Amino acid sequence: MFEPSRNRGVALISVLLVVAILLAVAANLMTRHSLVISQNQNTYSQNQALQYALGAEALARQVLFEDFSTGGPEIDHFGEVWAQAVLPFELDEGGFLEAQVSDLQGCFNINNVLGSGDAGLKQMRRLLINLGVQPQIADGWKDWVDSDDTITGFGAEDSEYLLAQVPHRTPNTLVTHTSELRQLQNVTAEELALVLPEVCALPQSETRLNVNTAQVQALAALDDAIAPGNLVALVEAERTYASVADFLTDYPDFQAVQAQLSVTSEYFALHAIAQVGDTSFTIYSQIHRDPNDGKITVLSRDFGKLFRSNVEVSTTDA
C-alpha cells in the first residue's frame, strides 16, 4: 500500500502528463489549422491573380478586335490604342495589375529560315553578326527546324544530338517558342541573352516585318546594305506609314526587300502581371488576328515569362 502523500503525488504527475499531452495535441491541431488556412489563402490569392491575368488577356483581345473594326485593317502602328502604355492599377483585393501589348511582327521570326530559298537563313546570320554572336548558330537552327537530315554549314542533325549526354532529336518543323534555341549545340547563355530579345517564333515561315513597329535589329537583318546605325532615327521617329511604297519613298535602301515588308500585323503578344496580396501571377499570350475578318485567336500561353514593366515614372523635387 502506498502512503496517501505518495498517492497524491502520482495522481498529480498523471494529471500533469495528461495536460501536457492535451496541450501538445492542441498545439499540433492549431499549427495544422493555421497551415490549412494559409494554404487556402494562398490558393485563393493565386486563383484570383490568375483570373485577373486572364481578364487582361480578354481585354487585349477586345482592344485588338476593336482596332480592326473601327480603325481599319489597313495599318498598324504605335499610335493605336493597343500599343499605349497603361499605368498599373490597384485591385480591390489589394495588389495591382499591369499589362502591355506588343507587335510580334516587329521582331525577327526564327521560323522564317524555313521560307522559300535561303533568304531567311541569310537574314538570321546577319542578325547574329550584328548582335556580336557567332553566325553558325543560324546553321544549327536551320537544321533544328528543317525536315531533312542534311547538315547545313556548321549545323547539326539527329546524328549529333543523339550522342549528347541527354540524347534527343530535332523537331524538324516550325517551333512555337524561342526557348528552343537553348537546345542547340555550342550556344552560350551570354549569346542567348543577346538574341532572345530580338526574335520571336510565329507559326508561319514567311512573315513580313511591319515597318511601323519593327525594331533596329530586325530591319538591319533584311539586307547587307542596311546598317543598324542608320536605323536608330527611323525607329525612334513616329511611324504611321499607310503603305510600303510611302515607306520606300523615305527609305529607298529597302527597295530590294520590299516584298518582306508590310504596314499591318497579324501577330501580337499580351504580357501581364497580377499581384493579389503577396501572390503574383504572370501570363504571356501569343495572339493572332485574322487579317480578313479580325477574328482573335489565342495561340499559346506562357505562365513563366518574367514580366518587365515598360512604364517610366519620373519624379521631381518639390
C-alpha positions, 0 to 999 in steps of 0.5 A: 500500500502506498502512503496517501502523500505518495498517492497524491503525488502520482495522481498529480504527475498523471494529471500533469502528463495528461495536460501536457499531452492535451496541450501538445495535441492542441498545439499540433491541431492549431499549427495544422489549422493555421497551415490549412488556412494559409494554404487556402489563402494562398490558393485563393490569392493565386486563383484570383491573380490568375483570373485577373491575368486572364481578364487582361488577356480578354481585354487585349483581345477586345482592344485588338478586335476593336482596332480592326473594326473601327480603325481599319485593317489597313495599318498598324502602328504605335499610335493605336490604342493597343500599343499605349502604355497603361499605368498599373492599377490597384485591385480591390483585393489589394495588389495591382495589375499591369499589362502591355501589348506588343507587335510580334511582327516587329521582331525577327521570326526564327521560323522564317529560315524555313521560307522559300530559298535561303533568304531567311537563313541569310537574314538570321546570320546577319542578325547574329553578326550584328548582335556580336554572336557567332553566325553558325548558330543560324546553321544549327537552327536551320537544321533544328527546324528543317525536315531533312537530315542534311547538315547545313554549314556548321549545323547539326542533325539527329546524328549529333544530338543523339550522342549528347549526354541527354540524347534527343532529336530535332523537331524538324518543323516550325517551333512555337517558342524561342526557348528552343534555341537553348537546345542547340549545340555550342550556344552560350547563355551570354549569346542567348541573352543577346538574341532572345530579345530580338526574335520571336517564333510565329507559326508561319515561315514567311512573315513580313516585318511591319515597318511601323513597329519593327525594331533596329535589329530586325530591319538591319537583318533584311539586307547587307546594305542596311546598317543598324546605325542608320536605323536608330532615327527611323525607329525612334521617329513616329511611324504611321506609314499607310503603305510600303511604297510611302515607306520606300519613298523615305527609305529607298535602301529597302527597295530590294526587300520590299516584298518582306515588308508590310504596314499591318500585323497579324501577330501580337503578344499580351504580357501581364502581371497580377499581384493579389496580396503577396501572390503574383501571377504572370501570363504571356499570350501569343495572339493572332488576328485574322487579317480578313475578318479580325477574328482573335485567336489565342495561340499559346500561353506562357505562365513563366515569362518574367514580366518587365514593366515598360512604364517610366515614372519620373519624379521631381523635387518639390 
